[in-house]
């Protein structure tokens, strides 16, 4: 019985890491670059709004994150590179006059996609407020 329990625990850990590895590969290959360049900031924001209305807060936060990256890329402030991690983006935005709203969106994305955090309406609201500060 102990061996079965230990095997199950190992499988749960491996499954988590395999899932994160697959997600990371999907967002760091060339398709992520193509997606960023194919959608405007306005399109990302529209997607975020629609997903939020459907209660899909995790995906809505991801769209706000992508809008932030697109905004940085469009301005030439931080040119997008598919291999960049959230940690690298956090380092690069420190040069900005107001890095805190960017940090908020990036950290929420990091927690939702590489941590164990769950998204809810308040999580989306945090992301949305941070994005509003960036926009203003």
DALINTA-V223786 format. One record per run of one state. SS is the DSSP state (hx for helix, st for strand, lp for the rest). FROM is the first residue (numbers start at 0). TO is the last residue. If there is no record, write none. Layout:
SS | FROM | TO
SS | FROM | TO
This chain:
lp | 0 | 0
hx | 1 | 27
lp | 28 | 28
hx | 29 | 37
lp | 38 | 39
hx | 40 | 52
lp | 53 | 55
hx | 56 | 74
lp | 75 | 84
hx | 85 | 94
lp | 95 | 98
hx | 99 | 113
lp | 114 | 119
hx | 120 | 134
lp | 135 | 135
